Amino acid sequence: MALRRKRIIKSLKGHIRKLALNDYGCLFVICRLSIVDNTELITEVVVDELTKHLKELIFDKNGRRPLLQLFHPLCSRYLTPRELFYLNYNVPSPVSKAGYSFC
């Protein structure tokens, strides 16, 4: 599973700017920043690309949202209640058996 996540993040290299400027793409970037636990990989792929295009992203209404996520995660000042709901939605892991009963 971790190898799959790593492959997905690496495949985003070169596309982060375009995603961050898009209405729904910025939510995808925010989600990646919130979920992925490999800080080194996130810094290498996502944060480095965000910093390369910092000036453009700061002045774009969608582009600044992933940057704000880094400073103040899941803040209701820049995310709507609906977006917060979906970003906080926990999908149970198919591997974990805790809390589930199988009939």
Secondary structure, 3 states (H helix, E strand, C coil): CHHHHHHHHHHCCCCHHHHHHCCCHHHHHHHHHHHCCCHHHHHHHHHHHHHHCHHHHHCCCCCHHHHHHHHCCCCCCCCCHHHHHHHHCCCCCCCCCCCCCCC
